[in-house]
Amino acid sequence: MPRFKFNLFTGSEVISDPEGSEMPNLEAATRKAIGDCRTFASNELRAGRPFPVWAAMEICDENGRVRHIEWVKDLIPTAATHIPTE
């Protein structure tokens, strides 16, 4: 099973993932990154810090190549992106 590393860019620092996690594929790694980004953002808000607009999680493969970047700001629904159907 491939190993992916998840590096968090908080806007002021980089928190590297030295070990990574084995995941079945990039899609599973992306789902993990989305969950981790949402957790990070909610923890920041609960602590009374501003919303981390420029935070992102970089998903790298075993060779260190960036395979995907998930931006925290893109995971929060807004009125423009979340339009009710009824």
Buried (B, 14 or more C-beta within 10 A) or exposed (E): EBEBBBBBBBEEEEEEBEEBBEBEEBEBBBEBBBEBBBEBBEEBEEEEEEEBEEBBBBBBBEEEEEBBEBBBBEBBEEEEEEEEEE
